[in-house]
Amino acid sequence: MSSQLDGGVELLERALGYTRTALARVDRTDLTRPTPCSRWDLAALLAHMDDALDAFLEAAGGSVSPPTSPGARVGPGGADRLCTKACTLLGAWTSAPPRPVTVDRMAMDPGLLVRAAALEITVHGWDVARALRLDHPLPPALADDLLPVARGLVGHGRFAPALAVASDPAAPSGVRLLGWVGREAG
């Protein structure tokens, strides 16, 4: 692997570790809880995470196409399935060759793609924790490493628009990262 891809895989591993902690607390009675994304309950968020993991797994093979239809809702046991899929994702990227990935007919650097996966997984792990009302703040080192990724990718329709706190150098890195993706950490 290239050092860029190695760094992305290491970041992905940390993101998955953070998110698995929240996913492990999901119970089937939690699926109707609201999330920070006002349009989604927890079941819809888990379905979105399932679709994203599928896409990032597909990308490890060298190409990925956008989904043609929305994913099915995730029911009981879905969080366990997501944790298993996350381990598969990490293994796939650990052994992936350092070649560009074709995303909707456009070549993308695999290191950047894996960093985008780490951002998506971390933010949605935080969303799950918020839905469950867990005290599970973003680890400062993980947030520090994801801030440049968020700055480079936010504004491309993946997340809500950035909040003013994202640019506040006095704010903790986790608060700034969440601000970049349109979430209030308070």
FENLINRA-V652797 format. One record per backbone hydrogen bond with DSSP energy under -1.0 kcal/mol. NH is the residue of the N-H (numbers start at 1). CO is the residue of the C=O. E is the energy in kcal/mol with one decimal. If there is no record, write none. Layout:
# FENLINRA-V652797
{{NH;CO;E} {NH;CO;E}}
This chain:
# FENLINRA-V652797
{{6;2;-3.1} {7;3;-2.6} {8;4;-1.7} {9;5;-2.6} {10;6;-2.3} {11;7;-2.1} {12;8;-2.6} {13;9;-2.4} {14;10;-1.7} {15;11;-2.5} {16;12;-2.7} {17;13;-2.1} {18;14;-2.2} {19;15;-2.5} {20;16;-2.8} {21;17;-1.1} {23;19;-2.6} {24;20;-2.3} {25;22;-1.6} {26;23;-1.5} {30;27;-2.6} {33;30;-2.3} {35;40;-1.3} {40;37;-2.5} {42;33;-2.1} {43;31;-2.5} {45;41;-2.2} {46;42;-2.7} {47;43;-2.0} {48;44;-2.3} {49;45;-2.6} {50;46;-2.3} {51;47;-2.3} {52;48;-2.6} {53;49;-2.6} {54;50;-2.1} {55;51;-2.3} {56;52;-2.7} {57;53;-2.3} {58;54;-2.6} {59;55;-2.3} {60;56;-1.1} {61;58;-1.5} {62;59;-2.2} {64;102;-2.9} {78;75;-2.2} {81;77;-1.9} {82;78;-2.2} {83;79;-2.0} {84;80;-2.1} {85;81;-2.6} {86;82;-2.4} {87;83;-1.7} {88;84;-1.9} {89;85;-2.5} {90;86;-2.3} {91;87;-2.1} {92;88;-2.4} {93;89;-2.3} {94;90;-2.0} {95;91;-1.3} {99;97;-2.4} {101;108;-3.0} {102;62;-2.6} {103;106;-3.5} {104;64;-2.1} {106;103;-1.1} {108;101;-2.2} {113;109;-2.1} {114;110;-2.5} {115;111;-1.9} {116;112;-2.5} {117;113;-2.1} {118;114;-2.3} {119;115;-2.3} {120;116;-2.6} {121;117;-2.8} {122;118;-2.4} {123;119;-2.7} {124;120;-2.2} {125;121;-1.8} {126;122;-2.2} {127;123;-2.2} {128;124;-2.3} {129;125;-2.3} {130;126;-2.6} {131;127;-2.4} {132;128;-1.9} {133;130;-1.1} {134;129;-2.9} {136;134;-1.3} {143;139;-2.7} {144;140;-2.8} {145;141;-1.9} {146;142;-1.7} {147;143;-1.7} {150;146;-2.6} {151;147;-2.6} {152;148;-1.7} {153;149;-1.7} {154;150;-3.0} {156;153;-1.2} {163;179;-2.7} {166;163;-1.6} {167;164;-1.8} {168;165;-1.6} {171;168;-1.6} {176;172;-2.4} {177;173;-2.8} {178;174;-2.3} {179;175;-2.1} {180;176;-2.1} {181;177;-1.1} {182;179;-1.6} {183;178;-3.2}}
